[in-house]
Amino acid sequence: MLGVLALLALGTLLSACAMMPVSIEFGSGAGGSFAIGSGGVSADHTQTVAVDRRGTDAHSAQLSDRQIRILRAAEDILRTQSFVVNGYRYSYDCTGTILAIYAMAGLNVVDLFPRYTGNGVARLYAIARDYDLLYDTVYPAPGDLIFWDNTYDRAGDKRWNDDLTHVGMVISVDANGQIEYLHHHYTQGVVVDRMNLRDPETHLGPGGIVVNSPMRMRSHRYINPDQWLASHLYRRMGALHRIPM
C-alpha cells in the first residue's frame, strides 16, 4: 500500500483531465444515485441506471461479486462526491474518480502506478494493456473503463494529437448498446453520461433523449469541429476489474 506522501507525489500526475469539461446537457448532475437492477430517472432528477443482465456484458452474462462491489462504490462516490478512501484522498479528477471507486471496492490500482510514467489516464491504460485487459466492443461490461483521446487540446498546439485525455467507467449497457458511464466533470463533479457506439453520430434521439453526450471541450472545437461526442473520441475499453489483485 502506498503511503500518504507517495499518493501526494502522484497527485500532479493524475490530473490529465482535471480541466476537461464533459457533457453538461445530460440531466444527471452531481450527487445522484443509481440502483442495481432497476432503471429510469426519477422526477427529482436523481439518476437511476440499470445493470443489464441479459447477456450484453462482453465477458459474462452475470455480474461478478467484484463488479457489484465496484458499482456500489460508484454509487457511493456519485452520492457523496468524496474521494477519501481508507484515509487516502485521491485527486479530484477523472483518474482519481476511478482509483477511489476501485479502492473502495478493494482494488488498490494506485499501488501499480509507480511502475509507469505519464498522466493518470495513460497509467491506467498501460496497466490494462500489460494485463491484456484492453478490448473493443459496443457492449462493455459494468465496471469496465472507457478511454478517450482528444477531449481537449492538452498540448495547446491546435493539433489533433492528444492521446488518453479522459477516462470513465461503465455503469450499464442495454441491448441496443446504450452505455451509461460515470466520470468526473470539471465543473459538476462526478456525473453519469451516455454513449452509444452503435449509433456514434447521434447526439439526441427521439424526445431529446441523449444518445451520445458531448465530450470535446466546446472552446477547443476549432480542431475537427465535427468530432465532439463521447462516441467520436472513444479509444478503447479496459476490463480493469478483472485484474488479478
RODO-2510 file (C-alpha; in nm, 4 decimals, decimal comma):
residues 245
     n   res          X          Y          Z
     1     m     0,0000     0,0000     0,0000
     2     l     0,1346     0,3415    -0,0930
     3     g     0,1784     0,5893     0,1873
     4     v     0,0185     0,9316     0,2052
     5     l     0,3299     1,1112     0,0796
     6     a     0,3572     0,8805    -0,2192
     7     l    -0,0038     0,9494    -0,3092
     8     l     0,0523     1,3226    -0,2770
     9     a     0,3554     1,2970    -0,5046
    10     l     0,1447     1,1188    -0,7613
    11     g    -0,1303     1,3793    -0,7417
    12     t     0,0149     1,6116    -1,0028
    13     l     0,0457     1,3211    -1,2460
    14     l    -0,3138     1,2076    -1,2153
    15     s    -0,4860     1,5190    -1,3435
    16     a    -0,4769     1,4829    -1,7235
    17     c    -0,8475     1,5581    -1,7397
    18     a    -0,8909     1,7902    -1,4432
    19     m    -0,9633     2,0850    -1,6725
    20     m    -1,1663     1,8960    -1,9307
    21     p    -1,5376     1,9815    -1,9307
    22     v    -1,7623     1,6968    -2,0375
    23     s    -2,1338     1,6906    -2,1193
    24     i    -2,3369     1,9449    -1,9293
    25     e    -2,6525     1,8707    -2,1262
    26     f    -2,7319     1,5346    -1,9653
    27     g    -2,9574     1,5717    -1,6652
    28     s    -2,7860     1,3531    -1,4100
    29     g    -2,5794     1,6202    -1,2394
    30     a    -2,3794     1,5511    -0,9289
    31     g    -2,4934     1,3924    -0,6097
    32     g    -2,7320     1,1427    -0,7683
    33     s    -2,7630     0,7712    -0,7154
    34     f    -2,8363     0,4615    -0,9159
    35     a    -2,9937     0,1282    -0,8374
    36     i    -2,8577    -0,2069    -0,9459
    37     g    -3,1308    -0,3909    -1,1310
    38     s    -3,3734    -0,1032    -1,1983
    39     g    -3,3800     0,1817    -1,4466
    40     g    -3,5162     0,5265    -1,5197
    41     v    -3,4715     0,8809    -1,3962
    42     s    -3,6861     0,9863    -1,1045
    43     a    -3,8977     1,3007    -1,1005
    44     d    -3,6440     1,4837    -0,8851
    45     h    -3,3741     1,4172    -1,1480
    46     t    -3,1902     1,1648    -0,9346
    47     q    -3,0085     0,9438    -1,1826
    48     t    -3,1121     0,5796    -1,1772
    49     v    -2,9370     0,3410    -1,4136
    50     a    -2,9816    -0,0281    -1,4777
    51     v    -2,7310    -0,3085    -1,4777
    52     d    -2,8357    -0,5206    -1,7746
    53     r    -2,8144    -0,8954    -1,7046
    54     r    -2,9363    -1,0173    -2,0440
    55     g    -2,6039    -1,1117    -2,1946
    56     t    -2,4854    -0,7730    -2,3171
    57     d    -2,1881    -0,7975    -2,0818
    58     a    -1,8909    -0,8609    -2,3107
    59     h    -1,7386    -1,1149    -2,0714
    60     s    -2,0236    -1,2972    -1,8967
    61     a    -2,4000    -1,2865    -1,8527
    62     q    -2,3763    -1,2301    -1,4779
    63     l    -2,2029    -0,9669    -1,2721
    64     s    -1,9169    -1,0864    -1,0567
    65     d    -1,9019    -1,0041    -0,6870
    66     r    -1,6184    -0,7653    -0,7691
    67     q    -1,8282    -0,5814    -1,0288
    68     i    -2,1119    -0,5466    -0,7801
    69     r    -1,8707    -0,4008    -0,5227
    70     i    -1,7406    -0,1571    -0,7834
    71     l    -2,0917    -0,0445    -0,8775
    72     r    -2,1842     0,0059    -0,5136
    73     a    -1,8669     0,2088    -0,4628
    74     a    -1,9528     0,4161    -0,7702
    75     e    -2,2979     0,4857    -0,6282
    76     d    -2,1417     0,5999    -0,3020
    77     i    -1,8978     0,8355    -0,4735
    78     l    -2,1706     0,9721    -0,7019
    79     r    -2,3799     1,0475    -0,3938
    80     t    -2,1103     1,1844    -0,1621
    81     q    -1,8607     1,3315    -0,4112
    82     s    -1,5947     1,2236    -0,1591
    83     f    -1,2617     1,0870    -0,2828
    84     v    -1,1280     0,9874     0,0595
    85     v    -1,0946     0,6100     0,0928
    86     n    -0,9342     0,4446     0,3962
    87     g    -0,7716     0,7727     0,4923
    88     y    -0,6277     0,8484     0,1472
    89     r    -0,7533     1,1441    -0,0548
    90     y    -0,7488     1,0733    -0,4275
    91     s    -0,7180     1,3559    -0,6792
    92     y    -1,0497     1,5191    -0,7683
    93     d    -1,0369     1,4427    -1,1398
    94     c    -1,1183     1,1612    -1,3802
    95     t    -0,8307     0,9358    -1,2740
    96     g    -0,8923     0,9949    -0,9052
    97     t    -1,2571     0,9004    -0,9563
    98     i    -1,1606     0,5590    -1,0928
    99     l    -0,8905     0,4988    -0,8333
   100     a    -1,1246     0,5910    -0,5479
   101     i    -1,4057     0,3665    -0,6763
   102     y    -1,1744     0,0727    -0,7273
   103     a    -1,0062     0,1267    -0,3888
   104     m    -1,3437     0,1356    -0,2169
   105     a    -1,4165    -0,1985    -0,3847
   106     g    -1,0869    -0,3421    -0,2561
   107     l    -0,8712    -0,2927    -0,5678
   108     n    -0,5761    -0,0648    -0,4928
   109     v    -0,4766     0,0006    -0,8527
   110     v    -0,2769     0,3071    -0,7470
   111     d    -0,0187     0,0682    -0,5981
   112     l     0,0818    -0,0141    -0,9577
   113     f     0,1269     0,3486    -1,0663
   114     p     0,4996     0,3797    -0,9749
   115     r     0,5771     0,1191    -1,2424
   116     y     0,4553     0,3535    -1,5160
   117     t     0,5094     0,7048    -1,6472
   118     g     0,2744     0,9643    -1,7889
   119     n    -0,0511     1,1094    -1,6658
   120     g    -0,3055     0,9115    -1,4673
   121     v    -0,5160     0,8145    -1,7685
   122     a    -0,2080     0,6866    -1,9520
   123     r    -0,1061     0,4824    -1,6479
   124     l    -0,4485     0,3199    -1,6169
   125     y    -0,4364     0,2418    -1,9882
   126     a    -0,0868     0,0931    -1,9613
   127     i    -0,1901    -0,1242    -1,6670
   128     a    -0,4891    -0,2571    -1,8625
   129     r    -0,2629    -0,3170    -2,1632
   130     d     0,0005    -0,5040    -1,9647
   131     y    -0,2625    -0,7295    -1,8086
   132     d    -0,4200    -0,7912    -2,1523
   133     l    -0,7443    -0,6260    -2,0450
   134     l    -0,7911    -0,3778    -2,3312
   135     y    -1,0576    -0,4594    -2,5877
   136     d    -1,3202    -0,3124    -2,8214
   137     t    -1,6931    -0,3762    -2,8060
   138     v    -2,0255    -0,1976    -2,8376
   139     y    -2,1419    -0,3937    -2,5312
   140     p    -1,8917    -0,3307    -2,2499
   141     a    -1,9321    -0,4781    -1,9032
   142     p    -2,0332    -0,2763    -1,5967
   143     g    -1,7153    -0,1748    -1,4166
   144     d    -1,5124    -0,1555    -1,7389
   145     l    -1,3122     0,1599    -1,8013
   146     i    -1,3650     0,3742    -2,1107
   147     f    -1,0668     0,5634    -2,2501
   148     w    -1,0952     0,8705    -2,4730
   149     d    -0,8497     1,0731    -2,6814
   150     n    -0,8561     1,4411    -2,7797
   151     t    -1,1187     1,5518    -2,5317
   152     y    -0,9367     1,8846    -2,5225
   153     d    -0,6249     2,0425    -2,6730
   154     r    -0,3945     1,9387    -2,3908
   155     a    -0,0770     2,0404    -2,5719
   156     g    -0,2237     2,3768    -2,6728
   157     d    -0,0778     2,3393    -3,0213
   158     k    -0,4086     2,3392    -3,2144
   159     r    -0,3406     1,9864    -3,3400
   160     w    -0,5394     1,6628    -3,3090
   161     n    -0,2679     1,4783    -3,1193
   162     d    -0,3764     1,4445    -2,7572
   163     d    -0,3938     1,0789    -2,6609
   164     l    -0,5554     0,9448    -2,3448
   165     t    -0,7043     1,2636    -2,2068
   166     h    -1,0035     1,1204    -2,0201
   167     v    -1,1323     0,8053    -1,8517
   168     g    -1,4716     0,6975    -1,7194
   169     m    -1,6404     0,3782    -1,6012
   170     v    -1,9315     0,1808    -1,7454
   171     i    -2,2352     0,1685    -1,5176
   172     s    -2,4794    -0,0030    -1,7522
   173     v    -2,5378    -0,1111    -2,1114
   174     d    -2,8651    -0,2180    -2,2689
   175     a    -2,9493    -0,4469    -2,5599
   176     n    -2,9327    -0,1514    -2,8015
   177     g    -2,5779    -0,0686    -2,6976
   178     q    -2,6776     0,2358    -2,4932
   179     i    -2,3982     0,2820    -2,2405
   180     e    -2,4258     0,4872    -1,9243
   181     y    -2,0902     0,5780    -1,7767
   182     l    -1,9740     0,7569    -1,4652
   183     h    -1,6913     1,0095    -1,4855
   184     h    -1,5603     1,3328    -1,3387
   185     h    -1,6855     1,6584    -1,4921
   186     y    -1,4607     1,9562    -1,4296
   187     t    -1,7445     2,1808    -1,3042
   188     q    -2,0135     1,9348    -1,1926
   189     g    -1,8049     1,6726    -1,0178
   190     v    -1,8920     1,3066    -1,0611
   191     v    -2,1829     1,2584    -1,3032
   192     v    -2,3372     0,9920    -1,5259
   193     d    -2,3407     1,0456    -1,9037
   194     r    -2,4209     0,8375    -2,2118
   195     m    -2,2544     0,6860    -2,5184
   196     n    -2,3724     0,4505    -2,7920
   197     l    -2,1057     0,3091    -3,0231
   198     r    -2,3741     0,1502    -3,2400
   199     d    -2,5077     0,4979    -3,3186
   200     p    -2,1988     0,7176    -3,2925
   201     e    -2,3227     1,0177    -3,4923
   202     t    -2,6368     1,0868    -3,2894
   203     h    -2,6343     1,3357    -3,0063
   204     l    -3,0061     1,3482    -2,9224
   205     g    -3,2605     1,0806    -3,0059
   206     p    -3,6419     1,0984    -3,0155
   207     g    -3,7837     1,3150    -2,7410
   208     g    -3,4469     1,4783    -2,6816
   209     i    -3,3039     1,1719    -2,5075
   210     v    -2,9242     1,1843    -2,5016
   211     v    -2,7676     0,9086    -2,7112
   212     n    -2,4101     1,0371    -2,7057
   213     s    -2,3063     1,3028    -2,4562
   214     p    -2,0786     1,5908    -2,5568
   215     m    -1,7165     1,5216    -2,4676
   216     r    -1,4819     1,7614    -2,6502
   217     m    -1,4355     2,0934    -2,4713
   218     r    -1,6592     2,3427    -2,6536
   219     s    -1,3905     2,6098    -2,6668
   220     h    -1,1484     2,3579    -2,8216
   221     r    -1,3668     2,2542    -3,1146
   222     y    -1,1654     2,4665    -3,3557
   223     i    -0,9918     2,1386    -3,4483
   224     n    -1,2130     1,8785    -3,6192
   225     p    -1,5312     2,0594    -3,5117
   226     d    -1,7491     1,7631    -3,6112
   227     q    -1,5710     1,5346    -3,3632
   228     w    -1,7106     1,6285    -3,0232
   229     l    -1,9286     1,3473    -2,8898
   230     a    -1,8151     1,0749    -2,6500
   231     s    -1,8586     0,8239    -2,9326
   232     h    -1,6329     1,0277    -3,1626
   233     l    -1,3453     1,0406    -2,9156
   234     y    -1,3693     0,6849    -2,7821
   235     r    -1,0420     0,4904    -2,7882
   236     r    -1,0825     0,1518    -2,6140
   237     m    -1,2378    -0,0302    -2,3205
   238     g    -1,0377    -0,1742    -2,0328
   239     a    -1,1729    -0,4545    -1,8130
   240     l    -0,9555    -0,3471    -1,5219
   241     h    -1,1939    -0,5007    -1,2702
   242     r    -1,0545    -0,8363    -1,3879
   243     i    -0,7014    -0,7549    -1,2782
   244     p    -0,5571    -1,0269    -1,0506
   245     m    -0,5379    -0,8390    -0,7220
***
